[in-house]
Amino acid sequence: MLNTSLKSGVCVAVLAVSGGMCGWARGDILYAADGALSAAGNLYTVDSLTALTTTVGPLVDAAGAPYAINGMAWDPVNQWLWGTTSGASPTLANGLVRINPNTAAVTPIGALGLVPPNFGADLDLRSGVLYGWAEGSLSALMTINTATGAATVVGPNGQNINTTGSGLASNFAGTMFSTPNLATGSIWQVNTGTGQLFGPTALSGGTLTARIGALEFSSGTLFGAELVGDGVSGITSNQLISINPVTGAITSIGQFRDASTLMFRRGIDALAIPTPASAALLSLGALVAVRRRR
């Protein structure tokens, strides 16, 4: 008999591991990172039922240099996280990095090279292609070369939207969604060939003036990070939410809370969720490590 327990949103199999068998709330690992408006950040796992977070570690490289992450995507082939750094990152600002999901160790790849040097607000790995959204004056979909970090703008968004937050995620069917104009705006579909936004659905239930800085699908559920405030005036609301992409309804799951600090001073700026099979491999690796330590 398979015995399972819930720990920080991870379905831990005591006797065996079966990826995806526990459903979205317990079968997938939800990763989060902060630091887009700060000097440095940390990697966390998040309980998708309560928004309680557990610190994996500080986002630093082998030399101890810190990074501020504002976008992440899971790589199921290599079993690591891709991340983009913010313009405020003390190391490799506006660049691409790899992140070890078990330790938070960062490996720098290279600068995005955008002109002007806009930052990538969110990432989405789809069919082997790493997509990102260029914030600021570009406000456009981009592709990122994972070997060099160089970004290429796909095209204008077609809606004359000066985007903010710009969560980006694709569902199982391959449809890409974006939240470019606040939690009281709309959720849009994205044409990955042209970069244009289309088919908007008005959002409801969002917090006034909040931005949705990250999106991730997990077994049909669309999660988001809703943030009110900034690194200057302070964070007043920092919530894990779910969004119905058909109706646009936003449901608050809870304030992001760290088990040691009780509340973040900074907002969550990036989310990533391994595929069910990848989550199973990670859980199996953790189980093997525990048995070896015994």
PEGISUL-V584601 format. One record per residue. N is the residue number from 1. RES is the residue in one small letter. NEAR is the number of other ideal C-beta (glycine too) atoms within 10 Angstrom. Layout:
N;RES;NEAR / N;RES;NEAR
This chain:
1;m;5 / 2;l;12 / 3;n;9 / 4;t;19 / 5;s;10 / 6;l;15 / 7;k;13 / 8;s;18 / 9;g;26 / 10;v;23 / 11;c;25 / 12;v;17 / 13;a;19 / 14;v;11 / 15;l;9 / 16;a;13 / 17;v;21 / 18;s;14 / 19;g;20 / 20;g;15 / 21;m;15 / 22;c;22 / 23;g;13 / 24;w;20 / 25;a;16 / 26;r;18 / 27;g;23 / 28;d;30 / 29;i;21 / 30;l;25 / 31;y;25 / 32;a;28 / 33;a;28 / 34;d;29 / 35;g;29 / 36;a;29 / 37;l;21 / 38;s;19 / 39;a;14 / 40;a;19 / 41;g;30 / 42;n;22 / 43;l;29 / 44;y;24 / 45;t;19 / 46;v;27 / 47;d;22 / 48;s;27 / 49;l;14 / 50;t;15 / 51;a;22 / 52;l;19 / 53;t;27 / 54;t;15 / 55;t;14 / 56;v;21 / 57;g;14 / 58;p;17 / 59;l;26 / 60;v;18 / 61;d;15 / 62;a;9 / 63;a;7 / 64;g;8 / 65;a;15 / 66;p;18 / 67;y;28 / 68;a;29 / 69;i;28 / 70;n;30 / 71;g;32 / 72;m;27 / 73;a;25 / 74;w;24 / 75;d;19 / 76;p;14 / 77;v;8 / 78;n;11 / 79;q;15 / 80;w;16 / 81;l;25 / 82;w;24 / 83;g;30 / 84;t;35 / 85;t;30 / 86;s;25 / 87;g;15 / 88;a;17 / 89;s;26 / 90;p;14 / 91;t;20 / 92;l;21 / 93;a;16 / 94;n;23 / 95;g;23 / 96;l;28 / 97;v;23 / 98;r;16 / 99;i;26 / 100;n;15 / 101;p;21 / 102;n;15 / 103;t;12 / 104;a;22 / 105;a;18 / 106;v;26 / 107;t;12 / 108;p;18 / 109;i;21 / 110;g;17 / 111;a;17 / 112;l;27 / 113;g;16 / 114;l;21 / 115;v;8 / 116;p;9 / 117;p;15 / 118;n;21 / 119;f;25 / 120;g;27 / 121;a;29 / 122;d;31 / 123;l;29 / 124;d;28 / 125;l;20 / 126;r;15 / 127;s;8 / 128;g;8 / 129;v;11 / 130;l;22 / 131;y;25 / 132;g;28 / 133;w;29 / 134;a;27 / 135;e;26 / 136;g;16 / 137;s;9 / 138;l;21 / 139;s;23 / 140;a;23 / 141;l;28 / 142;m;23 / 143;t;16 / 144;i;26 / 145;n;15 / 146;t;18 / 147;a;9 / 148;t;13 / 149;g;22 / 150;a;17 / 151;a;26 / 152;t;12 / 153;v;15 / 154;v;20 / 155;g;14 / 156;p;16 / 157;n;26 / 158;g;14 / 159;q;15 / 160;n;7 / 161;i;18 / 162;n;12 / 163;t;24 / 164;t;17 / 165;g;27 / 166;s;28 / 167;g;29 / 168;l;26 / 169;a;29 / 170;s;20 / 171;n;13 / 172;f;9 / 173;a;5 / 174;g;9 / 175;t;15 / 176;m;19 / 177;f;22 / 178;s;27 / 179;t;33 / 180;p;27 / 181;n;23 / 182;l;19 / 183;a;27 / 184;t;15 / 185;g;20 / 186;s;18 / 187;i;28 / 188;w;24 / 189;q;16 / 190;v;25 / 191;n;17 / 192;t;20 / 193;g;9 / 194;t;14 / 195;g;21 / 196;q;18 / 197;l;26 / 198;f;12 / 199;g;12 / 200;p;17 / 201;t;17 / 202;a;11 / 203;l;22 / 204;s;13 / 205;g;15 / 206;g;23 / 207;t;19 / 208;l;8 / 209;t;12 / 210;a;23 / 211;r;27 / 212;i;29 / 213;g;28 / 214;a;32 / 215;l;26 / 216;e;28 / 217;f;19 / 218;s;24 / 219;s;15 / 220;g;9 / 221;t;17 / 222;l;20 / 223;f;24 / 224;g;30 / 225;a;29 / 226;e;28 / 227;l;28 / 228;v;17 / 229;g;17 / 230;d;14 / 231;g;17 / 232;v;6 / 233;s;7 / 234;g;10 / 235;i;20 / 236;t;13 / 237;s;16 / 238;n;24 / 239;q;23 / 240;l;28 / 241;i;22 / 242;s;16 / 243;i;28 / 244;n;16 / 245;p;19 / 246;v;8 / 247;t;13 / 248;g;18 / 249;a;15 / 250;i;24 / 251;t;11 / 252;s;15 / 253;i;18 / 254;g;15 / 255;q;16 / 256;f;25 / 257;r;18 / 258;d;16 / 259;a;12 / 260;s;8 / 261;t;10 / 262;l;8 / 263;m;10 / 264;f;19 / 265;r;12 / 266;r;23 / 267;g;27 / 268;i;27 / 269;d;29 / 270;a;30 / 271;l;28 / 272;a;27 / 273;i;25 / 274;p;24 / 275;t;16 / 276;p;21 / 277;a;11 / 278;s;20 / 279;a;25 / 280;a;22 / 281;l;16 / 282;l;19 / 283;s;22 / 284;l;14 / 285;g;13 / 286;a;15 / 287;l;16 / 288;v;11 / 289;a;11 / 290;v;10 / 291;r;8 / 292;r;7 / 293;r;6 / 294;r;5
